Amino acid sequence: MDRNHEIILPLDDDRLQRLEQAGLSHHISEVEGKKALKVPLPQKNQRKFKKAFPKTVLNEQTGQVDNFPEDAAAMLLDTIIEHKTPEVMHLFLLKTYKPLAGRAPRQKVH
């Protein structure tokens, strides 16, 4: 966890069209012959990211994130389109990482 990583979001026709409508077509690149969007995962966000998505793997050799869930990828793409930039990891983690979810509220505060 001493370097920045990237999440590679593969793009189908619908996602590609949504990105182009948002004016983000210059961020689209080719990965392994397919169109994809590279989303940076800065080092400062990696600890929260691993807590929010414990099954993901930060691949040190490739610098990419492996096993990123498809539903989270859709939410990440929505956040990117909403803010019109792929550098939204902090905002995305605010939406997805809820450390107190499912816990009862404290009854007494001293």
C-alpha positions as CSV (number, residue, x, y, z in Angstrom):
1,M,0.0,0.0,0.0
2,D,2.8,2.4,-0.8
3,R,1.7,3.5,-4.2
4,N,-1.4,4.7,-6.0
5,H,-3.5,2.1,-7.8
6,E,-6.1,2.3,-10.5
7,I,-9.6,0.8,-10.9
8,I,-10.2,-0.3,-14.4
9,L,-13.9,0.1,-15.3
10,P,-14.8,-1.8,-18.6
11,L,-17.2,0.2,-20.7
12,D,-20.1,-1.2,-22.6
13,D,-22.1,0.9,-25.1
14,D,-24.4,2.3,-22.5
15,R,-21.6,3.3,-20.1
16,L,-19.6,4.7,-23.0
17,Q,-22.5,6.8,-24.2
18,R,-23.1,8.2,-20.7
19,L,-19.5,9.2,-20.3
20,E,-19.5,10.9,-23.7
21,Q,-22.7,12.8,-22.8
22,A,-21.0,14.0,-19.6
23,G,-18.1,15.3,-21.6
24,L,-15.6,12.7,-20.2
25,S,-14.7,11.0,-23.5
26,H,-11.1,12.3,-23.2
27,H,-10.6,10.1,-20.1
28,I,-11.5,6.8,-22.0
29,S,-8.6,4.6,-22.9
30,E,-8.0,1.1,-24.3
31,V,-7.1,-1.7,-21.9
32,E,-6.4,-5.1,-23.4
33,G,-8.2,-4.1,-26.7
34,K,-11.4,-2.9,-24.9
35,K,-12.5,0.6,-24.0
36,A,-12.2,1.3,-20.3
37,L,-12.0,4.1,-17.8
38,K,-9.1,4.3,-15.4
39,V,-10.1,5.6,-12.0
40,P,-7.2,6.6,-9.7
41,L,-7.2,5.2,-6.1
42,P,-4.8,7.4,-4.2
43,Q,-2.7,5.9,-1.4
44,K,-4.5,8.1,1.2
45,N,-7.8,6.4,0.4
46,Q,-6.6,2.8,0.2
47,R,-7.2,1.9,3.9
48,K,-10.9,2.9,3.8
49,F,-11.2,1.3,0.4
50,K,-10.0,-2.0,1.7
51,K,-12.4,-1.8,4.7
52,A,-15.3,-0.9,2.4
53,F,-14.4,-3.7,-0.1
54,P,-12.5,-6.4,1.7
55,K,-12.6,-8.9,-1.2
56,T,-10.7,-6.6,-3.5
57,V,-7.0,-7.1,-4.1
58,L,-4.6,-4.2,-4.6
59,N,-2.2,-5.8,-7.2
60,E,1.3,-4.4,-6.5
61,Q,2.7,-5.7,-9.8
62,T,0.2,-4.1,-12.1
63,G,-1.0,-1.2,-9.9
64,Q,-4.6,-2.2,-10.5
65,V,-7.5,-3.2,-8.3
66,D,-8.7,-6.7,-8.8
67,N,-12.1,-8.3,-7.9
68,F,-13.9,-4.9,-7.7
69,P,-17.7,-5.7,-7.4
70,E,-19.9,-4.9,-10.4
71,D,-22.5,-3.1,-8.3
72,A,-19.8,-0.9,-6.8
73,A,-18.5,-0.2,-10.3
74,A,-21.9,1.1,-11.3
75,M,-22.1,3.3,-8.3
76,L,-18.5,4.6,-9.0
77,L,-19.4,5.4,-12.6
78,D,-22.5,7.3,-11.4
79,T,-20.3,9.3,-9.1
80,I,-17.9,10.1,-11.9
81,I,-20.6,11.2,-14.2
82,E,-22.2,13.3,-11.5
83,H,-19.0,15.2,-10.7
84,K,-17.6,15.1,-14.3
85,T,-14.2,13.8,-13.2
86,P,-12.7,10.4,-12.6
87,E,-10.9,11.6,-9.5
88,V,-13.8,11.1,-7.1
89,M,-12.5,8.3,-4.9
90,H,-12.9,10.3,-1.7
91,L,-16.6,11.2,-2.6
92,F,-17.2,7.6,-3.6
93,L,-15.9,6.2,-0.3
94,L,-18.1,8.7,1.6
95,K,-21.1,7.1,-0.1
96,T,-20.1,3.5,0.2
97,Y,-18.1,3.2,3.5
98,K,-20.4,3.3,6.4
99,P,-18.5,1.9,9.4
100,L,-21.5,2.3,11.8
101,A,-24.1,0.8,9.5
102,G,-26.2,-1.9,11.2
103,R,-25.3,-0.8,14.7
104,A,-27.8,0.5,17.2
105,P,-27.4,4.1,18.2
106,R,-25.8,4.9,21.5
107,Q,-28.4,5.2,24.2
108,K,-26.5,7.2,26.7
109,V,-23.7,9.7,26.2
110,H,-21.6,10.5,29.3
